[in-house]
Amino acid sequence: MTTTTIKRRHPERPVWEEEPTVAGKGLKAVALTAIALAIVLPMWVVFVTSVSSEKAINEAGGLVVVPGELSLRAYEQILSGGTVTRAVLVSTGVTLVGTAFSVVLSVLAAYGLSRRGSVLHRPLLFVFLLTFLFGPGLVPSYLMVTGLGLKDSYWALILPSAINAFNLVVLRAFFMAIPQELLDSARMDGAGEVRILTRIVLPLSKAVTAVVALFYAVGYWNAFFNAVLYIDDNSMSPLQILLRSMVLQGTNPTGFAGPTPGTAVVAPNLAIKMAVVMLAVVPALLVFPFVQRHFTKGVITGAVKG
């Protein structure tokens, strides 16, 4: 057996597939630890400050790193009704309705564009892909939304960002990777396009649909610019607008300076702000672990196979 034959049967692996050395493993551990600390430590400081008393915050001179005297007064105050509670409800409602609306539209559009024989397949695909390069512009978008009568409407927070071109491309790529023979056999059995989409395509695309839904949900939850442009009624402002006011204007997020009825002590202003930050961050942190396992299969596989 020649040397050439041996090399063909046992090809050398690329460098990045080789077993890492001890130094490489140590460097990887240090890097991962540093990244984890860079993420966890700020969250820790925000959480500890939000549950600290005024005495602990004064002793720390601001943000608290080491827990001292603890108090849940900040959470009791912001969740007892008023501006913050209303903003949380607005953000939750916009996120739930917007995510469901965007996922339905994206799935329908992606499925239609994944069928090469569909009507106006290429022109519509070109229009969607064009948004990667050119945006509509701030002034035309504002004129369009106000011209449709959506000013001071929750739909103004949903419709302008209802479909994301990246999510659409990922869904389309995944749908195109489904064997055509499977769809053809369903058509031969008399199934229509709606039945094929709901009974075959979507059950096979749970991973990518979950990831896209997460992208939309995080986008709606964190969005604030549309609210700045289109919402003038403070009672309709989402939670992110409160955070923006806290950062830029230093306003009291609870909307009052004195104690609530039946409350002897008012929470420190810094603790209240950090509690609002926790309310804005925690929902995404709670949802992410349930969708994380779908990321590789849903996004990477769909993008490569398409």
C-alpha positions, 0 to 999 in steps of 0.5 A: 500500500503506497503512502498516497493511499494511506494519506487518502484513507487517513487524511490529516485533520485541520488545525482547528480540529486537533485536540487542544494543548494544556496551554490552549485549554487553560487559555480557553478557560481564562477567556470564558471566565473573563467573558462570564464575569463581564456579563455576570458582575454588572447584573450582580451589581444592579440586582444587589443595588436594587435590593439594598436599603438607603443605608447600604447605598450611602455606605457604598457611595452609590452602586452596591457590590457587597450585599449589606442591609437588604430591602425589597422596598424598591420592588414593592414601590414600583409594583404597587401601581402607577407608571412602572406597572403600566409600562410593564403591562404595555411592554408585555402586551406589545411584545406578545401581540407583536411577536405573534403577528410578526411570526405569522407574517414571516412564516407565511411570507417565507413559505411563499418565497421558498416555493420557486413557482409562486406568483411574483417570486423573484420580484418580491424576494428582491424587494425584501432583500433590498431592505438589507441595503436601503432603509425607508428613512426616518421622515418617510416612515414617520409620514407613513405611520402618521398618514395611516392614523397610527399616531398614539396607537399601539400598532405604531409600535408593531407594524413598522417592524412587523417583518425583519428581512434577516428572520425572513431569509433564515425561515425561507432557507430552512423551508427550502431545505425540506425535501421537495418529495415530501411536499409533493407526496402531500399534494398527491394525497390532496393536501393544499398549501395551508395544510402542507404548511401547518401539518408538515413544514411547521412541525419540521421547523420548530427550532428555527421558528422558536429562534425567530420568535425569540428574536422578534420578542427581544426586539419588541421588548427592547424597542423604544425608538418607535415609542419616542416617535409615535407615542405622545401619551405617557400612559401608553409608554413602554418600559424602555421609555422609562429607562430612557428617561432615567438615563437622560433626564434622571427622572423618578421612574415611579412618578412620585417623590413621597411615600405611598399610602401605608408605606413608612419608608420610601425606597432610595431613588437609585434602588428604584432605578436599578429595580426597573432595570432588572424588570427590563432585563429579567424577562429576556434572561428567563426566556433565553434558556428555553430557546438556546438549544435551538440556536445551532439547529435553527439559525446556522443549519437554516442559513447554510442549507439555504 
